[in-house]
Amino acid sequence: MHETTTRQRFCLALVLLLLGACKTGLMGPSKEAVTQLLQQEAQALKANGEKLDPSLGVKATWTIVSVDVREQKDADRPWAGTIHFKIESRMKDVDGSDQTQTFEKKYEYVYTNTTKQWLTREVADILSKQSR
C-alpha cells in the first residue's frame, strides 16, 4: 500500500512538472515576454528612423511615447500591440533658420504563435490569406 501511494505521488508530481514545462507551449508566451519583444521592435524602429543621410541636412528624433500590448481572443494571434512615436525633424532653411516639424506615428502589430514574433498587422493579414 505504501509503495502504491508513493508511486502515485511521484506520477502526479511528474505530470504537474510536465504540464508546468509545457504551459508556455500550450498557452503561448506571457504578456511580459511579448511586451519585451515589442519594446525591442520599438527600439529598432527608433534607431532606423533616426538614421538619415547627413547630406540631406535633416535630423530626426524619434521618441517612444508608448508600447501597449493587449490580449486578443485568437489562438494564433493572442496578442496585439501598438507602438506610438513622437517624431521631430529639424533642418536648416535656405536663409539659415531652423525648421522644426513634429508629428506622431503609430504602428500596429500582432504576435503570431505560428512565427513566434511580432508582425505588422498588414503583413500578418497577408500571410494569413496566403496560408488559406
MODELLER restraints for C-alpha pairs under 7 A, 6 or more apart:
rsr = mdl.restraints
at = mdl.atoms
rsr.add(forms.Gaussian(group=physical.xy_distance, feature=features.Distance(at['CA:28:A'], at['CA:113:A']), mean=6.84, stdev=0.5))
rsr.add(forms.Gaussian(group=physical.xy_distance, feature=features.Distance(at['CA:35:A'], at['CA:69:A']), mean=6.23, stdev=0.5))
rsr.add(forms.Gaussian(group=physical.xy_distance, feature=features.Distance(at['CA:38:A'], at['CA:118:A']), mean=6.93, stdev=0.5))
rsr.add(forms.Gaussian(group=physical.xy_distance, feature=features.Distance(at['CA:39:A'], at['CA:67:A']), mean=6.45, stdev=0.5))
rsr.add(forms.Gaussian(group=physical.xy_distance, feature=features.Distance(at['CA:42:A'], at['CA:83:A']), mean=6.45, stdev=0.5))
rsr.add(forms.Gaussian(group=physical.xy_distance, feature=features.Distance(at['CA:46:A'], at['CA:62:A']), mean=5.56, stdev=0.5))
rsr.add(forms.Gaussian(group=physical.xy_distance, feature=features.Distance(at['CA:49:A'], at['CA:62:A']), mean=6.90, stdev=0.5))
rsr.add(forms.Gaussian(group=physical.xy_distance, feature=features.Distance(at['CA:50:A'], at['CA:60:A']), mean=5.33, stdev=0.5))
rsr.add(forms.Gaussian(group=physical.xy_distance, feature=features.Distance(at['CA:50:A'], at['CA:61:A']), mean=5.99, stdev=0.5))
rsr.add(forms.Gaussian(group=physical.xy_distance, feature=features.Distance(at['CA:50:A'], at['CA:62:A']), mean=6.61, stdev=0.5))
rsr.add(forms.Gaussian(group=physical.xy_distance, feature=features.Distance(at['CA:52:A'], at['CA:59:A']), mean=6.89, stdev=0.5))
rsr.add(forms.Gaussian(group=physical.xy_distance, feature=features.Distance(at['CA:57:A'], at['CA:91:A']), mean=5.80, stdev=0.5))
rsr.add(forms.Gaussian(group=physical.xy_distance, feature=features.Distance(at['CA:57:A'], at['CA:92:A']), mean=6.97, stdev=0.5))
rsr.add(forms.Gaussian(group=physical.xy_distance, feature=features.Distance(at['CA:58:A'], at['CA:89:A']), mean=6.67, stdev=0.5))
rsr.add(forms.Gaussian(group=physical.xy_distance, feature=features.Distance(at['CA:58:A'], at['CA:90:A']), mean=5.66, stdev=0.5))
rsr.add(forms.Gaussian(group=physical.xy_distance, feature=features.Distance(at['CA:58:A'], at['CA:91:A']), mean=4.69, stdev=0.5))
rsr.add(forms.Gaussian(group=physical.xy_distance, feature=features.Distance(at['CA:59:A'], at['CA:89:A']), mean=5.58, stdev=0.5))
rsr.add(forms.Gaussian(group=physical.xy_distance, feature=features.Distance(at['CA:59:A'], at['CA:90:A']), mean=5.21, stdev=0.5))
rsr.add(forms.Gaussian(group=physical.xy_distance, feature=features.Distance(at['CA:59:A'], at['CA:91:A']), mean=6.45, stdev=0.5))
rsr.add(forms.Gaussian(group=physical.xy_distance, feature=features.Distance(at['CA:60:A'], at['CA:87:A']), mean=6.81, stdev=0.5))
rsr.add(forms.Gaussian(group=physical.xy_distance, feature=features.Distance(at['CA:60:A'], at['CA:88:A']), mean=5.58, stdev=0.5))
rsr.add(forms.Gaussian(group=physical.xy_distance, feature=features.Distance(at['CA:60:A'], at['CA:89:A']), mean=4.26, stdev=0.5))
rsr.add(forms.Gaussian(group=physical.xy_distance, feature=features.Distance(at['CA:60:A'], at['CA:90:A']), mean=6.33, stdev=0.5))
rsr.add(forms.Gaussian(group=physical.xy_distance, feature=features.Distance(at['CA:61:A'], at['CA:87:A']), mean=5.71, stdev=0.5))
rsr.add(forms.Gaussian(group=physical.xy_distance, feature=features.Distance(at['CA:61:A'], at['CA:88:A']), mean=5.21, stdev=0.5))
rsr.add(forms.Gaussian(group=physical.xy_distance, feature=features.Distance(at['CA:61:A'], at['CA:89:A']), mean=6.40, stdev=0.5))
rsr.add(forms.Gaussian(group=physical.xy_distance, feature=features.Distance(at['CA:62:A'], at['CA:85:A']), mean=6.35, stdev=0.5))
rsr.add(forms.Gaussian(group=physical.xy_distance, feature=features.Distance(at['CA:62:A'], at['CA:86:A']), mean=5.94, stdev=0.5))
rsr.add(forms.Gaussian(group=physical.xy_distance, feature=features.Distance(at['CA:62:A'], at['CA:87:A']), mean=4.58, stdev=0.5))
rsr.add(forms.Gaussian(group=physical.xy_distance, feature=features.Distance(at['CA:62:A'], at['CA:88:A']), mean=6.58, stdev=0.5))
rsr.add(forms.Gaussian(group=physical.xy_distance, feature=features.Distance(at['CA:63:A'], at['CA:85:A']), mean=5.50, stdev=0.5))
rsr.add(forms.Gaussian(group=physical.xy_distance, feature=features.Distance(at['CA:63:A'], at['CA:86:A']), mean=5.16, stdev=0.5))
rsr.add(forms.Gaussian(group=physical.xy_distance, feature=features.Distance(at['CA:63:A'], at['CA:87:A']), mean=6.24, stdev=0.5))
rsr.add(forms.Gaussian(group=physical.xy_distance, feature=features.Distance(at['CA:64:A'], at['CA:84:A']), mean=6.20, stdev=0.5))
rsr.add(forms.Gaussian(group=physical.xy_distance, feature=features.Distance(at['CA:64:A'], at['CA:85:A']), mean=4.70, stdev=0.5))
rsr.add(forms.Gaussian(group=physical.xy_distance, feature=features.Distance(at['CA:64:A'], at['CA:86:A']), mean=6.57, stdev=0.5))
rsr.add(forms.Gaussian(group=physical.xy_distance, feature=features.Distance(at['CA:65:A'], at['CA:84:A']), mean=5.37, stdev=0.5))
rsr.add(forms.Gaussian(group=physical.xy_distance, feature=features.Distance(at['CA:65:A'], at['CA:85:A']), mean=5.21, stdev=0.5))
rsr.add(forms.Gaussian(group=physical.xy_distance, feature=features.Distance(at['CA:65:A'], at['CA:86:A']), mean=6.40, stdev=0.5))
rsr.add(forms.Gaussian(group=physical.xy_distance, feature=features.Distance(at['CA:66:A'], at['CA:83:A']), mean=5.95, stdev=0.5))
rsr.add(forms.Gaussian(group=physical.xy_distance, feature=features.Distance(at['CA:66:A'], at['CA:84:A']), mean=5.20, stdev=0.5))
rsr.add(forms.Gaussian(group=physical.xy_distance, feature=features.Distance(at['CA:67:A'], at['CA:82:A']), mean=5.84, stdev=0.5))
rsr.add(forms.Gaussian(group=physical.xy_distance, feature=features.Distance(at['CA:67:A'], at['CA:83:A']), mean=4.68, stdev=0.5))
rsr.add(forms.Gaussian(group=physical.xy_distance, feature=features.Distance(at['CA:67:A'], at['CA:84:A']), mean=6.47, stdev=0.5))
rsr.add(forms.Gaussian(group=physical.xy_distance, feature=features.Distance(at['CA:68:A'], at['CA:81:A']), mean=5.38, stdev=0.5))
rsr.add(forms.Gaussian(group=physical.xy_distance, feature=features.Distance(at['CA:68:A'], at['CA:82:A']), mean=5.22, stdev=0.5))
rsr.add(forms.Gaussian(group=physical.xy_distance, feature=features.Distance(at['CA:68:A'], at['CA:83:A']), mean=6.58, stdev=0.5))
rsr.add(forms.Gaussian(group=physical.xy_distance, feature=features.Distance(at['CA:69:A'], at['CA:79:A']), mean=6.68, stdev=0.5))
rsr.add(forms.Gaussian(group=physical.xy_distance, feature=features.Distance(at['CA:69:A'], at['CA:80:A']), mean=5.76, stdev=0.5))
rsr.add(forms.Gaussian(group=physical.xy_distance, feature=features.Distance(at['CA:69:A'], at['CA:81:A']), mean=4.31, stdev=0.5))
rsr.add(forms.Gaussian(group=physical.xy_distance, feature=features.Distance(at['CA:69:A'], at['CA:82:A']), mean=6.68, stdev=0.5))
rsr.add(forms.Gaussian(group=physical.xy_distance, feature=features.Distance(at['CA:70:A'], at['CA:79:A']), mean=5.74, stdev=0.5))
rsr.add(forms.Gaussian(group=physical.xy_distance, feature=features.Distance(at['CA:70:A'], at['CA:80:A']), mean=5.39, stdev=0.5))
rsr.add(forms.Gaussian(group=physical.xy_distance, feature=features.Distance(at['CA:70:A'], at['CA:81:A']), mean=6.18, stdev=0.5))
rsr.add(forms.Gaussian(group=physical.xy_distance, feature=features.Distance(at['CA:71:A'], at['CA:78:A']), mean=5.83, stdev=0.5))
rsr.add(forms.Gaussian(group=physical.xy_distance, feature=features.Distance(at['CA:71:A'], at['CA:79:A']), mean=4.67, stdev=0.5))
rsr.add(forms.Gaussian(group=physical.xy_distance, feature=features.Distance(at['CA:71:A'], at['CA:80:A']), mean=6.33, stdev=0.5))
rsr.add(forms.Gaussian(group=physical.xy_distance, feature=features.Distance(at['CA:72:A'], at['CA:78:A']), mean=4.95, stdev=0.5))
rsr.add(forms.Gaussian(group=physical.xy_distance, feature=features.Distance(at['CA:72:A'], at['CA:79:A']), mean=5.45, stdev=0.5))
rsr.add(forms.Gaussian(group=physical.xy_distance, feature=features.Distance(at['CA:72:A'], at['CA:80:A']), mean=6.65, stdev=0.5))
rsr.add(forms.Gaussian(group=physical.xy_distance, feature=features.Distance(at['CA:76:A'], at['CA:112:A']), mean=5.41, stdev=0.5))
rsr.add(forms.Gaussian(group=physical.xy_distance, feature=features.Distance(at['CA:76:A'], at['CA:113:A']), mean=5.08, stdev=0.5))
rsr.add(forms.Gaussian(group=physical.xy_distance, feature=features.Distance(at['CA:76:A'], at['CA:114:A']), mean=6.45, stdev=0.5))
rsr.add(forms.Gaussian(group=physical.xy_distance, feature=features.Distance(at['CA:77:A'], at['CA:110:A']), mean=6.25, stdev=0.5))
rsr.add(forms.Gaussian(group=physical.xy_distance, feature=features.Distance(at['CA:77:A'], at['CA:111:A']), mean=5.49, stdev=0.5))
rsr.add(forms.Gaussian(group=physical.xy_distance, feature=features.Distance(at['CA:77:A'], at['CA:112:A']), mean=4.55, stdev=0.5))
rsr.add(forms.Gaussian(group=physical.xy_distance, feature=features.Distance(at['CA:77:A'], at['CA:113:A']), mean=6.32, stdev=0.5))
rsr.add(forms.Gaussian(group=physical.xy_distance, feature=features.Distance(at['CA:78:A'], at['CA:111:A']), mean=6.65, stdev=0.5))
rsr.add(forms.Gaussian(group=physical.xy_distance, feature=features.Distance(at['CA:79:A'], at['CA:110:A']), mean=5.82, stdev=0.5))
rsr.add(forms.Gaussian(group=physical.xy_distance, feature=features.Distance(at['CA:79:A'], at['CA:111:A']), mean=5.24, stdev=0.5))
rsr.add(forms.Gaussian(group=physical.xy_distance, feature=features.Distance(at['CA:80:A'], at['CA:109:A']), mean=5.73, stdev=0.5))
rsr.add(forms.Gaussian(group=physical.xy_distance, feature=features.Distance(at['CA:80:A'], at['CA:110:A']), mean=4.33, stdev=0.5))
rsr.add(forms.Gaussian(group=physical.xy_distance, feature=features.Distance(at['CA:80:A'], at['CA:111:A']), mean=6.20, stdev=0.5))
rsr.add(forms.Gaussian(group=physical.xy_distance, feature=features.Distance(at['CA:81:A'], at['CA:108:A']), mean=5.95, stdev=0.5))
rsr.add(forms.Gaussian(group=physical.xy_distance, feature=features.Distance(at['CA:81:A'], at['CA:109:A']), mean=4.99, stdev=0.5))
rsr.add(forms.Gaussian(group=physical.xy_distance, feature=features.Distance(at['CA:81:A'], at['CA:110:A']), mean=6.03, stdev=0.5))
rsr.add(forms.Gaussian(group=physical.xy_distance, feature=features.Distance(at['CA:82:A'], at['CA:106:A']), mean=6.63, stdev=0.5))
rsr.add(forms.Gaussian(group=physical.xy_distance, feature=features.Distance(at['CA:82:A'], at['CA:107:A']), mean=5.60, stdev=0.5))
rsr.add(forms.Gaussian(group=physical.xy_distance, feature=features.Distance(at['CA:82:A'], at['CA:108:A']), mean=4.71, stdev=0.5))
rsr.add(forms.Gaussian(group=physical.xy_distance, feature=features.Distance(at['CA:82:A'], at['CA:109:A']), mean=6.08, stdev=0.5))
rsr.add(forms.Gaussian(group=physical.xy_distance, feature=features.Distance(at['CA:83:A'], at['CA:106:A']), mean=5.61, stdev=0.5))
rsr.add(forms.Gaussian(group=physical.xy_distance, feature=features.Distance(at['CA:83:A'], at['CA:107:A']), mean=5.18, stdev=0.5))
rsr.add(forms.Gaussian(group=physical.xy_distance, feature=features.Distance(at['CA:83:A'], at['CA:108:A']), mean=6.70, stdev=0.5))
rsr.add(forms.Gaussian(group=physical.xy_distance, feature=features.Distance(at['CA:84:A'], at['CA:105:A']), mean=5.95, stdev=0.5))
rsr.add(forms.Gaussian(group=physical.xy_distance, feature=features.Distance(at['CA:84:A'], at['CA:106:A']), mean=4.49, stdev=0.5))
rsr.add(forms.Gaussian(group=physical.xy_distance, feature=features.Distance(at['CA:84:A'], at['CA:107:A']), mean=6.59, stdev=0.5))
rsr.add(forms.Gaussian(group=physical.xy_distance, feature=features.Distance(at['CA:85:A'], at['CA:104:A']), mean=5.62, stdev=0.5))
rsr.add(forms.Gaussian(group=physical.xy_distance, feature=features.Distance(at['CA:85:A'], at['CA:105:A']), mean=5.22, stdev=0.5))
rsr.add(forms.Gaussian(group=physical.xy_distance, feature=features.Distance(at['CA:85:A'], at['CA:106:A']), mean=6.25, stdev=0.5))
rsr.add(forms.Gaussian(group=physical.xy_distance, feature=features.Distance(at['CA:86:A'], at['CA:103:A']), mean=5.94, stdev=0.5))
rsr.add(forms.Gaussian(group=physical.xy_distance, feature=features.Distance(at['CA:86:A'], at['CA:104:A']), mean=4.52, stdev=0.5))
rsr.add(forms.Gaussian(group=physical.xy_distance, feature=features.Distance(at['CA:86:A'], at['CA:105:A']), mean=6.51, stdev=0.5))
rsr.add(forms.Gaussian(group=physical.xy_distance, feature=features.Distance(at['CA:87:A'], at['CA:102:A']), mean=5.63, stdev=0.5))
rsr.add(forms.Gaussian(group=physical.xy_distance, feature=features.Distance(at['CA:87:A'], at['CA:103:A']), mean=5.42, stdev=0.5))
rsr.add(forms.Gaussian(group=physical.xy_distance, feature=features.Distance(at['CA:87:A'], at['CA:104:A']), mean=5.89, stdev=0.5))
rsr.add(forms.Gaussian(group=physical.xy_distance, feature=features.Distance(at['CA:88:A'], at['CA:100:A']), mean=6.85, stdev=0.5))
rsr.add(forms.Gaussian(group=physical.xy_distance, feature=features.Distance(at['CA:88:A'], at['CA:101:A']), mean=5.67, stdev=0.5))
rsr.add(forms.Gaussian(group=physical.xy_distance, feature=features.Distance(at['CA:88:A'], at['CA:102:A']), mean=4.38, stdev=0.5))
rsr.add(forms.Gaussian(group=physical.xy_distance, feature=features.Distance(at['CA:88:A'], at['CA:103:A']), mean=6.61, stdev=0.5))
rsr.add(forms.Gaussian(group=physical.xy_distance, feature=features.Distance(at['CA:89:A'], at['CA:100:A']), mean=5.67, stdev=0.5))
rsr.add(forms.Gaussian(group=physical.xy_distance, feature=features.Distance(at['CA:89:A'], at['CA:101:A']), mean=5.30, stdev=0.5))
rsr.add(forms.Gaussian(group=physical.xy_distance, feature=features.Distance(at['CA:89:A'], at['CA:102:A']), mean=6.44, stdev=0.5))
rsr.add(forms.Gaussian(group=physical.xy_distance, feature=features.Distance(at['CA:90:A'], at['CA:98:A']), mean=6.69, stdev=0.5))
rsr.add(forms.Gaussian(group=physical.xy_distance, feature=features.Distance(at['CA:90:A'], at['CA:99:A']), mean=5.59, stdev=0.5))
rsr.add(forms.Gaussian(group=physical.xy_distance, feature=features.Distance(at['CA:90:A'], at['CA:100:A']), mean=4.53, stdev=0.5))
rsr.add(forms.Gaussian(group=physical.xy_distance, feature=features.Distance(at['CA:90:A'], at['CA:101:A']), mean=6.57, stdev=0.5))
rsr.add(forms.Gaussian(group=physical.xy_distance, feature=features.Distance(at['CA:91:A'], at['CA:98:A']), mean=5.74, stdev=0.5))
rsr.add(forms.Gaussian(group=physical.xy_distance, feature=features.Distance(at['CA:91:A'], at['CA:99:A']), mean=5.31, stdev=0.5))
rsr.add(forms.Gaussian(group=physical.xy_distance, feature=features.Distance(at['CA:91:A'], at['CA:100:A']), mean=6.70, stdev=0.5))
rsr.add(forms.Gaussian(group=physical.xy_distance, feature=features.Distance(at['CA:92:A'], at['CA:98:A']), mean=4.63, stdev=0.5))
rsr.add(forms.Gaussian(group=physical.xy_distance, feature=features.Distance(at['CA:92:A'], at['CA:99:A']), mean=5.94, stdev=0.5))
rsr.add(forms.Gaussian(group=physical.xy_distance, feature=features.Distance(at['CA:93:A'], at['CA:99:A']), mean=6.30, stdev=0.5))
rsr.add(forms.Gaussian(group=physical.xy_distance, feature=features.Distance(at['CA:108:A'], at['CA:120:A']), mean=5.82, stdev=0.5))
rsr.add(forms.Gaussian(group=physical.xy_distance, feature=features.Distance(at['CA:108:A'], at['CA:121:A']), mean=5.79, stdev=0.5))
rsr.add(forms.Gaussian(group=physical.xy_distance, feature=features.Distance(at['CA:109:A'], at['CA:118:A']), mean=6.14, stdev=0.5))
rsr.add(forms.Gaussian(group=physical.xy_distance, feature=features.Distance(at['CA:109:A'], at['CA:119:A']), mean=5.41, stdev=0.5))
rsr.add(forms.Gaussian(group=physical.xy_distance, feature=features.Distance(at['CA:109:A'], at['CA:120:A']), mean=4.23, stdev=0.5))
rsr.add(forms.Gaussian(group=physical.xy_distance, feature=features.Distance(at['CA:109:A'], at['CA:121:A']), mean=4.90, stdev=0.5))
rsr.add(forms.Gaussian(group=physical.xy_distance, feature=features.Distance(at['CA:110:A'], at['CA:118:A']), mean=5.56, stdev=0.5))
rsr.add(forms.Gaussian(group=physical.xy_distance, feature=features.Distance(at['CA:110:A'], at['CA:119:A']), mean=5.54, stdev=0.5))
rsr.add(forms.Gaussian(group=physical.xy_distance, feature=features.Distance(at['CA:110:A'], at['CA:120:A']), mean=6.27, stdev=0.5))
rsr.add(forms.Gaussian(group=physical.xy_distance, feature=features.Distance(at['CA:110:A'], at['CA:121:A']), mean=5.72, stdev=0.5))
rsr.add(forms.Gaussian(group=physical.xy_distance, feature=features.Distance(at['CA:111:A'], at['CA:117:A']), mean=5.54, stdev=0.5))
rsr.add(forms.Gaussian(group=physical.xy_distance, feature=features.Distance(at['CA:111:A'], at['CA:118:A']), mean=4.30, stdev=0.5))
rsr.add(forms.Gaussian(group=physical.xy_distance, feature=features.Distance(at['CA:111:A'], at['CA:119:A']), mean=6.27, stdev=0.5))
rsr.add(forms.Gaussian(group=physical.xy_distance, feature=features.Distance(at['CA:112:A'], at['CA:118:A']), mean=6.54, stdev=0.5))
